Amino acid sequence: MNISDVRVRLIKKEDSKLKAVASITIDECFVIHDIKVLEGDKGVFVSMPSRKTPDGQYKDVAHPLNTETRESVSAAVLKAYEEETKKEA
């Protein structure tokens, strides 16, 4: 799997845990939108796109099937996020 493009849009709300929304392109033929960069207790992390179910839970609508792929997606998105925050500084 090759992540061929990552686009990040920063969210500028001071008290929000949501820091950015990203889209990735895989192998120049498949796009995943609405990947979130969130602020947690241990720093920023990536959350895959999800929908709220009628019972109030959130379920991923797209997600990696193994740890290696999850780490690859997270690393690519967080790298792009860091680059965008440096541009804004």
C-alpha positions in Angstrom: 0.0 0.0 0.0 1.3 3.4 -1.0 -0.2 6.6 0.5 0.2 8.8 -2.5 -1.4 12.0 -1.1 -2.3 13.5 2.2 -4.3 16.7 2.6 -4.9 18.3 6.0 -7.2 21.1 7.0 -6.5 22.7 10.4 -9.4 23.4 12.7 -8.9 26.7 14.6 -11.1 26.3 17.6 -9.3 27.1 20.9 -11.1 24.7 23.2 -11.7 21.9 20.7 -10.0 18.5 20.9 -10.4 18.3 17.1 -7.2 19.8 15.6 -7.5 18.9 11.9 -9.4 16.9 9.3 -7.4 14.9 6.7 -8.0 13.0 3.5 -5.6 10.4 2.2 -5.2 8.9 -1.3 -4.1 5.3 -1.5 -2.2 4.1 -4.6 -3.5 7.1 -6.5 -6.9 5.3 -6.8 -8.8 5.3 -3.5 -9.5 8.2 -1.2 -10.6 8.2 2.5 -12.0 11.5 3.8 -12.8 12.8 7.3 -9.8 11.3 9.1 -9.6 13.3 12.3 -6.5 14.5 14.2 -7.5 14.8 17.9 -5.8 16.1 21.0 -5.7 13.4 23.7 -4.1 13.1 27.2 -0.9 11.7 25.5 -0.7 14.1 22.6 -2.3 14.1 19.1 -3.6 11.0 17.5 -5.5 9.9 14.4 -9.1 8.8 14.4 -10.6 7.1 11.4 -13.9 8.4 9.9 -16.9 7.3 11.9 -20.7 7.7 12.2 -22.8 7.9 15.3 -25.3 5.1 15.7 -28.8 5.5 16.9 -27.8 4.2 20.3 -25.1 6.9 20.7 -22.0 4.9 19.9 -19.5 5.7 17.2 -18.6 3.1 14.5 -15.7 3.5 12.0 -16.9 3.5 8.4 -13.4 2.8 7.1 -10.4 1.5 9.0 -7.2 -0.4 8.5 -7.4 -4.2 9.1 -3.9 -4.5 10.7 -1.5 -2.7 12.9 1.1 -2.1 10.2 -1.4 -0.3 8.0 -2.9 1.7 10.9 0.6 2.9 11.8 1.4 3.8 8.2 -1.8 5.9 7.9 -1.3 7.5 11.3 2.3 8.4 10.5 1.5 9.9 7.2 -1.4 12.0 8.6 0.5 13.2 11.6 3.5 14.2 9.5 1.2 16.3 7.2 -0.4 17.8 10.3 2.9 18.8 11.7 3.9 20.4 8.4 0.7 22.4 8.2 1.0 23.6 11.8 4.6 24.8 11.0 3.3 26.8 8.1 0.7 28.5 10.3 3.3 29.5 13.0 
